[in-house]
Amino acid sequence: MPIPLQTVRNVVTTVIGLSYEIQAPRAAVWRAITEQTAEWWPEAMLVGGPGTKLTFEARLGGRLFEQWGQGSGLIWYEVIAIDPQSTIDLTGHVTQRFGGPAVSQLHIALTDEAGGTRVSLTDAVIGVDRSASNRQVTEGWSLVFGKALKKYLEQR
C-alpha cells in the first residue's frame, strides 16, 4: 500500500536552552558525558528499552547511538564539533516516528562554576512545528542532565 504524500507547511525553529550546576570538576563532568555515558544515562530515555547498549563516540564524526541487538538500533546524533573539556556540538535527524521530520542541533558547554561545573545545553530543532512536545523535550533533557548525570557525579 503506498504511503500518502504529505506536505510539511509549518517549518519552524524551536530552541530550548537549559543549564545545570553539578558539584564536580569539569574534567570529571566531561569524562562522564563523553566516556561513561552508558553508566548513567536513564533507561527511560532509551528507545530500545532494557538491554539496549548506548555508545557515545566523542570525536569528530563520532556518533551517539543505541544498539538493540541483531543489527538493529538507532543513531541519535553525530559529533560535528568538539573542544575537549569545553564544548561538543552534535546534529541529529528526527524522523516521523519521533515527531519529525526535523533536524536537531545540540550544543553542550561546560564552564567552571564556584565549587563545580555548569552544564549548559541548547537544543535547536528545525523542522515541523513540534511546539506541542517542547515540554517533553525539556523534561527529557532535565532527566538526562539535571537528574541522572548530576546524581551520577555528585553521589560518587
Steps between C-alpha positions, in 0.01 A plus 500: 500500500653836403567756770297817446703805399526756778590864462673665793378859525590606854879487501629679807809530715454416865781568748509357850775617734570337836774530758597289800759544772682179593726475803790332320814620317465575131732212404279252687183639339658484154615143559154396621329655197745375239643174636261368766168585335359148518563486877257779587269558201141431614350181364171689458674711233604201290268416212615136503413450867672246727810339354575795273868578456564877488825619344642851472797540267610845619721598206444684172263289293421278798148398587266472797301189429303206634552137405211263563661180377480302178603803293222729621541837665476876470753777436396800708778746420826553313782713645565801274725708730693430817725699731597246768408591856301798371238447225354241272256554214286226356246477221225245479206413280153479648294261291120493485505216751635750757298808400694612194605557236750732664868551571631553853813703568614424855767713667643401840736738680687457827622797704661522840261605772579565866540153647416316181404515135214659312361279225309707244321349207313644207282279283401683181256304287419602144204326339132440554339697778566291810392763752254254649794279601728775640405410857588134439835594344581732790401231752709242313817712502434588865479130584822424310721789615322664793426177684688194369837661422484717812421201722770287336769761566390637835433167669832335415 
